[in-house]
Amino acid sequence: MGKPFVGRWRGPVVLRVVLDRVDLRGVGDIAACLPRPEPVSEGSVAAVREIIDGVRADGDAALARYTKQFDGVVPSSWRVSPDDVAEARERVEPSLRTALEAAADSIAEFHQGQASKEQTHTRQGITIRSWDQPVRRAGCYVPGGRAAYPSTVLMTALPARAAGVDQVVLCVPPGPQGQVADITLAAAAIAGVDEAYAVGGAQAIAAMAYGTESVGAVDVIVGPGNVYVAIAKQLVAGVVGVPAAFAGPSEVVVVADGTIPAEYAAIDLIVQAEHGPDGLAWLITWDPDAANAVENAVARLLSNAARRDDIAATFTRSGYIVLVDGPEAAAKVVDFIAPEHLQVMSEAPGAVIDRVRNAGAIFRGPLAPASIGDYVAGPSHVLPTNGTARFAGALGVRDFVKPMHEITVDSEGLAAVGPHVAAIADAEGLDAHAESVRLRGIGNKVQRGTEDE
């Protein structure tokens, strides 16, 4: 069995950044040789818990304190006026408004298809009616600070709307002047957001979970954010509904061979890396020449990138090129990482994709960059990160509803199943459970009352 090489490659240096290489060719236990993601630090958890406790205790005063500390400003009003939200739609450039509306149409159509219909099942005199009940209020968190993200407004609010949520609430960090960007508010208007608030970070999550004088508590909180926002959602889970996915810093794994232009793989690594330094960007290939070509292309493209410092920081922290024996081994590496985005650009993409179990979203072929999914494909771009794609998927209608059942039993049904209920309850030592059917006549062929009385 060969030993993996893990280390710096003598390749092109860009802003003192070179992608680490991990050579897994000939290696049997792939997982043992791969770098593992860093766990969330206890210090970060403690800091977020302090913020949440502060908001619970002091309400709006804590929001002002933490917003001043982290954003350098305190808005004149936490809630953005409904008129300002509506007017922002007309203030943005017409071409941008058209693009947002087109994206909204695609997202809404996809998620309306996820909405389930009421079902009825009858057996032996027992009728079960099942339906998905939307929550009353949903909180959508949208990041800010580094940039405005109107797409995330659409990707969180529109699934809530498709689910039938009564009130959709938006929280977004304020800009330098204490205001929310017009393009974010325009997206809120297009998506039909009911309430928008200029507050971000862990304090926004706490406000939506527990409520303050200005921000009403919600039933479910969704949306991506930095590690502190993701931790905050985990800490308030149980007080409010929170999807299982850890929607944190952006991740991408690109699987490619030499049959596609190296620039395609390079730019798609850069796309996710430009979100900031806490993300992940891996290239997996069984073609050493492709590895060299992609790394050289990254160097060329990075030299002109507007956010090259952020991109370089991501590559320094968690940028890798992984050499494997073939598509089957590539799929094993993907499953180990469980990435937010998986892009497969190879001669036979199915040889990888058909073996993959863990990925937030999969993009097949050279003409399907993740940026299509980020904006207009239809599924939400709020995806599991930090390995949670092992058990969670994209945000969807199911995250805003709860399955409910109504059970109706007629005399035939009671007679058919009552003895079984009594027998099992007796075996478990739950006498009252058994008595609840015996009092209704099970055993003496008398049913006291019917479903119509």
C-alpha positions in Angstrom: 0.0 0.0 0.0 1.4 3.4 -1.0 1.7 6.3 1.4 -0.1 9.5 0.7 1.9 12.7 0.1 0.4 15.7 2.0 2.2 19.0 1.6 3.1 22.0 -0.4 3.6 21.5 -4.0 6.3 23.4 -5.9 3.8 25.1 -8.1 2.9 28.7 -8.9 2.7 31.1 -5.9 -0.1 33.6 -5.9 -0.3 36.0 -2.9 1.9 33.4 -1.1 -0.8 30.8 -1.6 -0.4 27.4 -3.1 -3.1 24.7 -2.9 -2.0 21.8 -0.7 -1.8 18.4 -2.5 -3.0 15.1 -1.0 -1.9 12.1 -3.1 -4.2 9.2 -2.3 -3.2 7.0 -5.3 -2.7 3.5 -4.1 -4.0 4.3 -0.6 -6.5 1.9 0.9 -7.9 3.8 3.9 -8.7 7.1 2.2 -10.5 8.7 5.2 -7.5 8.2 7.5 -5.3 10.3 5.2 -7.6 13.3 4.7 -7.4 16.5 6.7 -10.5 16.7 8.9 -12.5 19.9 9.3 -11.8 22.0 12.4 -14.4 21.6 15.1 -16.3 24.7 16.3 -14.3 26.2 19.1 -15.7 26.3 22.6 -14.7 30.0 22.8 -17.0 30.8 19.9 -19.8 28.9 21.4 -19.4 30.7 24.7 -19.3 34.1 23.0 -22.5 33.3 21.1 -24.2 32.0 24.2 -23.4 35.3 26.0 -25.0 37.3 23.2 -28.1 35.2 23.3 -28.4 35.5 27.0 -27.9 39.3 26.7 -30.8 39.6 24.2 -33.1 37.4 26.3 -32.4 39.6 29.3 -32.2 43.1 27.8 -34.1 43.0 24.5 -33.7 46.0 22.3 -31.0 47.4 24.5 -28.8 44.4 23.9 -29.5 44.6 20.2 -28.2 48.1 20.2 -25.1 47.2 22.3 -24.1 44.2 20.1 -25.0 45.9 16.8 -22.8 48.9 17.8 -20.0 46.5 18.8 -20.0 44.4 15.6 -21.5 46.6 12.9 -20.3 50.0 14.2 -23.8 51.6 14.0 -27.2 51.6 15.6 -30.2 52.0 13.2 -32.7 54.7 14.0 -35.4 52.0 13.9 -34.9 48.3 14.0 -37.8 47.7 11.6 -37.6 48.9 8.0 -40.8 50.6 7.1 -43.1 48.7 4.8 -43.1 51.8 2.5 -39.3 51.7 2.2 -39.4 48.0 1.3 -42.0 48.6 -1.4 -40.3 51.7 -2.8 -36.9 49.9 -3.0 -38.3 47.7 -5.7 -38.5 50.8 -7.9 -35.2 52.3 -6.8 -33.0 49.5 -8.2 -31.9 49.4 -11.8 -34.5 47.9 -14.1 -32.2 45.2 -15.4 -31.5 44.1 -11.8 -35.1 44.1 -10.9 -35.9 42.0 -14.0 -33.2 39.5 -13.0 -34.5 39.3 -9.5 -38.0 38.8 -10.7 -36.9 36.0 -13.1 -35.0 34.3 -10.3 -38.0 34.6 -8.0 -40.3 33.0 -10.6 -37.9 30.0 -11.0 -37.5 29.6 -7.2 -41.2 29.9 -6.5 -42.2 27.4 -9.2 -39.7 24.8 -8.0 -40.8 25.1 -4.3 -44.5 25.1 -5.2 -43.9 21.7 -6.6 -42.7 20.6 -3.2 -45.9 21.5 -1.4 -47.8 18.3 -0.5 -51.5 17.6 -0.8 -53.8 16.4 2.0 -54.1 12.6 2.0 -56.7 10.3 3.5 -56.2 6.6 4.4 -58.9 4.3 5.7 -58.5 0.8 7.1 -60.8 -1.3 9.3 -63.0 1.5 10.3 -60.1 3.9 11.1 -59.7 7.0 8.9 -56.5 9.0 9.0 -56.3 12.4 7.4 -52.8 13.7 6.9 -51.6 17.2 5.9 -48.6 19.5 6.3 -49.4 22.5 8.6 -47.3 25.6 7.9 -45.9 27.5 10.9 -47.3 30.9 11.6 -44.1 33.0 11.5 -40.8 32.2 9.8 -37.6 34.1 10.3 -35.2 34.4 7.4 -31.6 35.4 8.2 -29.7 37.0 5.3 -26.0 37.8 5.7 -24.6 41.3 5.1 -21.5 43.3 5.9 -19.2 42.0 3.1 -21.9 42.4 0.5 -25.6 42.6 -0.1 -27.3 39.2 -0.9 -30.7 39.7 -2.4 -30.5 36.2 -3.8 -30.6 34.8 -0.2 -33.8 36.8 0.5 -35.4 35.0 -2.4 -33.9 31.6 -1.5 -35.3 31.8 2.1 -38.5 33.7 1.8 -40.0 32.1 -1.3 -39.8 28.5 0.1 -41.6 29.9 3.2 -44.3 31.5 0.9 -44.7 28.2 -1.0 -45.2 26.4 2.3 -48.1 28.7 3.2 -46.4 30.5 6.1 -48.6 33.4 7.4 -45.8 35.9 8.2 -42.3 36.0 6.7 -39.8 38.0 8.8 -36.4 39.1 7.5 -33.3 40.1 9.5 -30.2 41.5 7.7 -27.2 43.4 9.2 -27.4 47.2 8.7 -24.9 49.0 6.4 -22.5 51.7 7.5 -25.4 54.3 7.7 -27.6 52.0 9.6 -29.8 51.1 6.6 -30.4 48.0 4.6 -29.3 48.0 1.0 -31.9 48.8 -1.6 -31.2 45.6 -3.6 -31.9 43.5 -0.5 -35.1 45.4 0.2 -36.1 45.1 -3.4 -35.8 41.3 -3.2 -37.8 41.4 0.0 -40.6 43.2 -1.8 -40.5 40.7 -4.7 -40.6 37.8 -2.3 -43.5 39.2 -0.3 -41.6 39.6 3.0 -44.0 40.9 5.7 -41.4 42.4 8.2 -37.8 43.5 7.6 -35.4 44.3 10.4 -31.9 46.0 10.3 -30.2 43.6 12.7 -27.7 40.8 12.0 -25.4 38.4 13.7 -26.1 36.1 16.6 -28.1 38.9 18.2 -30.6 38.7 15.3 -31.0 35.0 15.8 -31.7 35.5 19.5 -34.2 38.3 18.8 -36.2 36.1 16.4 -36.0 33.1 18.8 -37.1 34.9 22.0 -38.5 38.2 20.8 -37.7 41.8 21.9 -39.7 45.0 22.2 -39.3 45.5 18.5 -38.8 42.1 17.0 -41.6 39.5 17.4 -40.6 35.9 18.0 -40.9 33.4 15.2 -41.5 29.7 15.0 -38.7 28.7 12.6 -35.4 30.4 11.7 -33.6 29.6 8.5 -30.8 31.1 6.4 -27.0 31.0 6.1 -24.4 33.0 7.9 -21.0 33.0 9.4 -19.9 30.5 12.1 -21.4 32.7 14.9 -24.8 32.8 13.2 -24.7 29.1 12.6 -23.8 28.4 16.2 -26.6 30.8 17.4 -29.1 28.8 15.4 -27.9 25.6 17.0 -28.2 27.1 20.5 -31.8 28.2 20.1 -32.9 25.0 18.4 -35.7 23.6 20.5 -37.0 27.1 21.4 -37.7 27.5 17.7 -37.5 25.2 14.7 -34.0 25.1 13.0 -33.1 23.0 10.0 -30.7 20.2 10.8 -28.2 21.6 8.3 -25.3 23.7 9.6 -25.6 26.6 7.1 -22.2 28.1 7.6 -19.3 29.3 5.5 -19.3 28.3 1.8 -17.8 25.0 0.5 -17.1 23.5 -2.9 -15.6 20.3 -4.2 -14.8 20.2 -7.9 -14.2 16.8 -9.5 -12.6 17.2 -12.9 -10.4 15.5 -15.4 -8.5 16.7 -18.4 -11.5 16.7 -20.8 -12.7 20.2 -19.7 -11.0 23.5 -19.8 -8.9 24.0 -16.7 -10.3 27.5 -16.3 -13.8 26.1 -15.6 -12.6 24.2 -12.6 -10.4 27.1 -11.4 -13.1 29.7 -11.6 -15.5 27.4 -9.8 -13.1 26.9 -6.9 -12.6 30.7 -6.8 -16.4 31.3 -6.8 -17.0 29.7 -3.5 -13.7 30.8 -2.0 -14.5 34.5 -2.5 -17.2 34.3 0.1 -14.6 34.5 2.8 -11.7 32.9 4.7 -13.7 30.3 6.6 -14.8 28.3 3.6 -13.5 25.2 1.8 -12.3 24.6 -1.8 -11.1 21.2 -3.0 -10.2 19.9 -6.4 -10.3 16.1 -6.8 -8.8 14.5 -9.9 -7.2 11.3 -11.2 -5.3 13.2 -13.8 -2.1 14.8 -12.6 -1.9 17.0 -15.7 -5.3 18.4 -15.0 -4.2 19.1 -11.4 -1.3 21.2 -12.7 -3.5 23.0 -15.3 -6.1 23.9 -12.8 -3.6 25.2 -10.3 -2.0 27.3 -13.0 -5.4 28.6 -14.0 -6.2 29.5 -10.4 -3.0 31.6 -10.3 -3.9 33.5 -13.5 -7.5 34.2 -12.5 -6.7 35.1 -8.9 -4.3 37.8 -9.9 -7.2 39.9 -11.3 -9.9 38.8 -8.8 -11.6 41.7 -6.9 -11.7 39.7 -3.7 -8.3 38.0 -4.1 -7.4 38.5 -0.4 -10.5 36.6 0.7 -9.9 33.9 -1.9 -6.3 33.5 -1.0 -7.2 33.2 2.7 -9.7 30.4 1.9 -7.1 28.5 -0.2 -4.5 28.9 2.5 -6.8 27.6 5.2 -8.6 24.8 3.4 -7.7 24.6 -0.3 -6.6 21.2 -1.5 -5.9 19.3 -4.7 -6.5 15.6 -4.1 -5.1 13.0 -6.5 -7.0 9.7 -6.6 -7.0 6.5 -8.6 -10.3 7.1 -10.4 -13.9 8.1 -10.2 -14.8 5.5 -7.5 -12.1 6.8 -5.2 -13.2 10.4 -6.0 -16.7 9.6 -4.8 -15.3 8.2 -1.5 -13.5 11.4 -0.9 -16.6 13.4 -1.7 -18.6 11.4 0.8 -16.0 11.9 3.5 -16.1 15.7 3.0 -19.9 15.9 2.5 -19.6 19.3 0.8 -22.1 22.0 0.4 -21.5 22.2 -3.4 -20.3 19.3 -5.6 -19.4 20.0 -9.2 -18.5 17.1 -11.4 -16.9 17.9 -14.8 -15.4 14.8 -16.3 -15.9 12.6 -19.4 -18.3 10.4 -17.5 -19.8 12.4 -14.6 -22.2 9.6 -13.7 -19.2 7.4 -12.7 -18.8 9.8 -9.7 -22.3 11.1 -9.1 -24.0 7.7 -9.0 -21.7 6.7 -6.2 -22.1 9.9 -4.1 -24.3 9.8 -1.0 -23.3 13.0 0.8 -23.5 16.5 -0.9 -25.7 19.5 -0.5 -26.2 20.1 -4.2 -24.7 18.4 -7.2 -23.9 20.2 -10.5 -23.4 17.9 -13.4 -21.2 18.7 -16.4 -19.2 21.7 -17.6 -22.2 24.0 -18.3 -23.6 23.8 -14.8 -21.5 26.0 -12.5 -22.7 26.3 -8.9 -23.4 30.0 -9.6 -26.5 28.9 -11.6 -27.8 27.2 -8.5 -26.8 30.2 -6.4 -29.2 32.4 -8.3 -31.8 31.0 -10.7 -32.0 27.2 -11.0 -34.8 26.9 -8.5 -33.7 24.9 -5.4 -32.6 27.0 -2.5 -29.0 27.8 -2.2 -29.2 27.5 1.6 -27.3 24.2 1.8 -25.7 22.0 4.5 -22.1 22.8 5.4 -19.5 21.5 7.9 -20.2 17.9 7.1 -24.0 18.1 7.8 -24.8 17.0 4.2 -24.4 13.5 5.7 -27.9 13.9 7.1 -29.4 17.1 5.8 -30.2 18.7 2.5 -31.2 22.0 0.9 -33.7 24.3 2.6 -37.1 23.6 1.3 -40.9 23.7 1.9 -40.5 20.9 4.5 -38.6 23.2 6.8 -41.6 25.5 7.2 -44.3 22.8 7.8 -45.0 20.2 10.4 -46.9 16.9 9.5 -50.2 16.6 11.2 -52.7 13.8 11.4 -56.4 13.5 12.4 -57.6 10.0 13.4 -61.3 9.1 13.3 -62.5 5.7 14.6 -66.0 4.2 14.0 -67.6 1.3 15.8 -66.2 -1.2 13.4 -62.7 0.2 13.9 -63.0 0.2 17.7 -64.1 -3.4 17.7 -61.3 -4.4 15.3 -58.3 -2.8 17.1 -59.5 -2.3 20.6 -58.6 -5.8 21.8 -55.1 -5.3 20.4 -54.7 -2.0 22.2 -55.8 -3.5 25.5 -53.4 -6.5 25.1 -50.4 -4.4 24.4 -51.2 -1.9 27.1 -51.6 -4.7 29.6 -48.2 -6.1 28.6 -46.6 -2.7 29.2 -48.3 -2.3 32.6 -50.3 0.8 31.5 -53.7 -0.1 32.9 -55.4 3.2 32.1 -54.5 2.8 28.4 -56.2 -0.6 28.4 -59.2 0.7 30.4 -59.7 3.6 27.9 -60.9 1.0 25.2 -62.6 -1.3 27.7 -64.7 1.6 29.0 -66.0 2.0 25.4 -67.3 -1.5 25.4 -64.5 -3.6 24.1 -65.0 -7.1 25.5 -68.7 -6.9 26.1 -69.7 -5.9 22.5 -71.1 -2.6 23.7 -69.8 0.7 22.3 -71.0 3.6 24.4 -71.4 6.5 22.0 -70.4 6.9 18.3 -68.3 9.3 16.4 -71.5 11.3 15.6 -72.6 11.9 19.2 
